[in-house]
């Protein structure tokens, strides 16, 4: 019972499927691995990517609420498929409620609210 048996070192890196390094570039990642989905909306088909807080390295302005998305905040990046220039960063709640949101009316401070 008191014997010292040889122990193999612990493996800290994940095992690769297939045993070979992937030839895919950073842009050709698997959709399932990057938390990217495809959603259909009235404006067209959107590619939607969930961003973790650790990968969010700079602040963005949410088009849904016009508020700042701070660094290290999990959020969503969405764009119309085929149009990368339309890519926008959204709060997760704003993206989920975007079809139910009314148009935003800008008023001065003293304007009546009717």
Long-range contacts (C-beta under 8 A, 24 or more apart in sequence): 38-81, 39-78, 41-99, 42-99, 43-80, 44-80, 44-81, 45-80, 45-81, 46-78, 46-79, 46-80, 46-81, 47-78, 47-79, 47-80, 47-81, 48-76, 48-77, 48-78, 48-95, 49-76, 49-77, 49-78, 50-74, 50-76, 50-92, 51-75, 51-76, 51-77, 51-89, 60-89, 61-89, 62-89, 62-90, 62-91, 62-94, 63-88, 63-90, 63-94, 64-90, 64-91, 64-94, 64-95, 64-97, 64-98, 64-101, 65-91, 65-94, 66-104, 67-91
